[in-house]
Amino acid sequence: MRINRNDTVAGHPIKLARDMAKELVDGSSMNVTHVTRWILSKGAERLPTYDPRYKRPTKADTAKGQAFLDEMVARGWLVEHQDGDGHYECSEKGYSLALASLLKPIPRTKADKILADFVERARAINANPDLLYWVKELRAFGSYITKSPDLGDIDIAWDLQRRPIEGDWLEANKRRADASGKKIVWPHTLYYGLTEVQFLLKSRNPYLSFHNVNELKGLKAESRVIYEMSAV
């Protein structure tokens, strides 16, 4: 699914609607109060001093949140939660919105090259004994596994697995952070081993859109295995 970056939802950029759909693909739900606070804390009208834990939204804020929620429902991206009580969750159409891209489309030949290079990076990671994670499995889903001649992005679900190590896990992460030569501050040093592998896989390519493999259940998306780690 592609969306026009110039489109708006109740006066807000379409990206805000997509990001909200992403928040809900795990099966969670929101009511108008949640939507209002979410818009204020993450949306285009974010206030420099706003903290959603302490500031009570005004009536005007709530009216804007309601308008945003109403349009999300009208467009078919949200449906009423089965428990009711004014809560809404992602619809099937909303799952597609969550995966939508704002990037300029690329031809499939270029997407194939990006994916081939990506798989080679996964193999290199698994061959590097210094890294703290293996790439266990990679799955492509979304438009890439269709017959579409051009693509907005390449949706990938990854399954990363800790490698067995000797000694303390957190200390091992700190050593990897120190070895990077970067100024990594706590608490990021505590999980740097995971961040490092994710960064190596991504390689700054904006057309690779990553998801945890468990998200596929929430997205209800078909997928295709593009890489599996051999037995170690």
KADA-V263154 format. One line per field, one symbol per residue. ss: DSSP state (@ for helix, = for strand, . for the rest). burial: 1 if it has 16 or more other ideal C-beta (glycine too) atoms within 10 Angstrom, else 0. A space follows every 50 residues. Layout:
ss = ???
burial = ???
This chain:
ss = .=.....==..==@@@@@@@@@@@.....=.@@@@@@@@@@@........ ........@@@@@@@@@@@@@@@@...===.......===.@@@@@@@.. =....==@@@@@@@@@@@@@@@@@@@......=========@@@@....= =..=========......@@@@@@@@@@@........@@@@@@@@@@@@@ @@.....=====..@@@@@...======....
burial = 00100000110111111101110110001101011111110010000000 00000010001101101110110000111010000011111001111111 10001101001001100100110011000011111111111111100000 11111111010000000000011111100000010000100111111001 10000011101010110110101001101000
